């Protein structure tokens, strides 16, 4: 349903040139899990709303996410995403920038059609936080602590998840429940980002991010053990790198699980509504997914 609506809205962009049409559609050719639009629909349904009334908003969230991926790949100079060339590698940097601008603008335009001030605020907060997170990401050294990492993950990933959940809630008729859904989205977004870091360790170097919780914890453990070894003047011993790597993975899984549980706690108030269980399942998926 989401993919069909994406195709319909992209078909109505009004571009006469075939390359322009191909350019704005290219990001969606690489697939994706469509988690942000799915979350928008689930949040709407959790408030007893109909998914159809939130469908365009859901697609708008995917447009915003797609735009963020284009800019991420430009900044990180990635050549491959989901086994296909990134937009700038398939076309050119200037064309990728233009596509990213268009998709972000189209997403905002679609959301503005609802003429609801709460939706306008939610998408505004989401985009500002997303941009803040990107700035922190590109200006942060690798040697950061866990709190700094979580702050960046909250801004870069949690921002659109929270906006999606909040907007879905608004369209489902939520009142103060929007706040709980918004906080739920932040927590799920962080859990999702940490899981991405875990999965990144098995991917090629083209896809590994600058700030990665597994790498950060691993390097911190290695440095600490080396300092202790030097203090004890036991230079003959070797660091068990595999053990430290396993510990780093366990630490990341633990942190992701903590945020999944936090997300579930945020929506305790919705337990009287039958479909809130799907939000629990969605949070679990953020940690349990294999890709």
WOMO-V831400 format. One record per backbone hydrogen bond with DSSP energy under -0.5 kcal/mol. NH is the residue of the N-H (numbers start at 1). CO is the residue of the C=O. If there is no record, write none. Layout:
BEGIN
nh=(NH | NH)
co=(CO | CO)
END
This chain:
BEGIN
nh=(5 | 6 | 7 | 8 | 9 | 10 | 11 | 12 | 13 | 21 | 22 | 23 | 24 | 25 | 26 | 27 | 28 | 29 | 29 | 30 | 30 | 31 | 38 | 39 | 40 | 41 | 42 | 43 | 44 | 45 | 46 | 47 | 47 | 48 | 49 | 53 | 54 | 54 | 55 | 58 | 59 | 60 | 61 | 62 | 63 | 64 | 65 | 66 | 67 | 68 | 69 | 70 | 71 | 72 | 73 | 74 | 75 | 76 | 77 | 78 | 81 | 84 | 86 | 90 | 91 | 96 | 97 | 98 | 99 | 100 | 101 | 102 | 103 | 104 | 105 | 106 | 107 | 108 | 109 | 110 | 111 | 112 | 113 | 113 | 114 | 115 | 120 | 121 | 122 | 123 | 124 | 125 | 126 | 127 | 128 | 129 | 130 | 131 | 132 | 133 | 134 | 135 | 136 | 137 | 138 | 139 | 140 | 140 | 144 | 149 | 150 | 151 | 152 | 153 | 154 | 155 | 156 | 157 | 158 | 159 | 161 | 162 | 163 | 164 | 165 | 166 | 167 | 168 | 169 | 170 | 171 | 172 | 172 | 173 | 174 | 178 | 179 | 180 | 181 | 182 | 183 | 184 | 185 | 186 | 187 | 188 | 189 | 190 | 191 | 192 | 193 | 194 | 195 | 196 | 197 | 198 | 199 | 200 | 201 | 201 | 202 | 203 | 207 | 208 | 208 | 212 | 216 | 217 | 218 | 219 | 220 | 221 | 222 | 223 | 224 | 225 | 226 | 227 | 228 | 229 | 230 | 231 | 232 | 233 | 234 | 235 | 237 | 241 | 244 | 245 | 246 | 247 | 248 | 249 | 250 | 251 | 252 | 253 | 254 | 255 | 256 | 257 | 258 | 259 | 260 | 261 | 262 | 263 | 264 | 265 | 266 | 267 | 267 | 268 | 270 | 271 | 273 | 274 | 276 | 277 | 278 | 279 | 280 | 281 | 282 | 283 | 284 | 285 | 286 | 287 | 287 | 288 | 289)
co=(1 | 2 | 3 | 4 | 5 | 6 | 7 | 8 | 10 | 17 | 18 | 19 | 20 | 21 | 22 | 23 | 25 | 25 | 26 | 26 | 27 | 28 | 34 | 35 | 36 | 37 | 38 | 39 | 40 | 41 | 42 | 43 | 44 | 45 | 44 | 50 | 50 | 51 | 52 | 54 | 55 | 56 | 57 | 58 | 59 | 60 | 61 | 62 | 63 | 64 | 65 | 66 | 67 | 68 | 69 | 70 | 71 | 72 | 73 | 73 | 84 | 81 | 79 | 86 | 87 | 92 | 93 | 94 | 95 | 96 | 97 | 98 | 99 | 100 | 101 | 102 | 103 | 104 | 105 | 106 | 107 | 108 | 109 | 110 | 111 | 112 | 116 | 117 | 118 | 119 | 120 | 121 | 122 | 123 | 124 | 125 | 126 | 127 | 128 | 129 | 130 | 131 | 132 | 133 | 134 | 135 | 136 | 137 | 142 | 145 | 146 | 147 | 148 | 149 | 150 | 151 | 152 | 153 | 153 | 154 | 157 | 158 | 159 | 160 | 161 | 162 | 163 | 164 | 165 | 166 | 167 | 168 | 169 | 170 | 169 | 175 | 176 | 176 | 177 | 178 | 179 | 180 | 181 | 182 | 183 | 184 | 185 | 186 | 187 | 188 | 189 | 190 | 191 | 192 | 193 | 194 | 195 | 196 | 197 | 198 | 199 | 200 | 204 | 204 | 205 | 210 | 212 | 213 | 214 | 215 | 216 | 217 | 218 | 219 | 220 | 221 | 222 | 223 | 224 | 225 | 226 | 227 | 228 | 230 | 229 | 233 | 234 | 239 | 240 | 241 | 242 | 243 | 244 | 245 | 246 | 247 | 248 | 249 | 250 | 251 | 252 | 253 | 254 | 255 | 256 | 257 | 258 | 259 | 260 | 261 | 262 | 263 | 264 | 265 | 267 | 268 | 270 | 272 | 273 | 274 | 275 | 276 | 276 | 277 | 278 | 279 | 280 | 281 | 282 | 283 | 284 | 284 | 285)
END
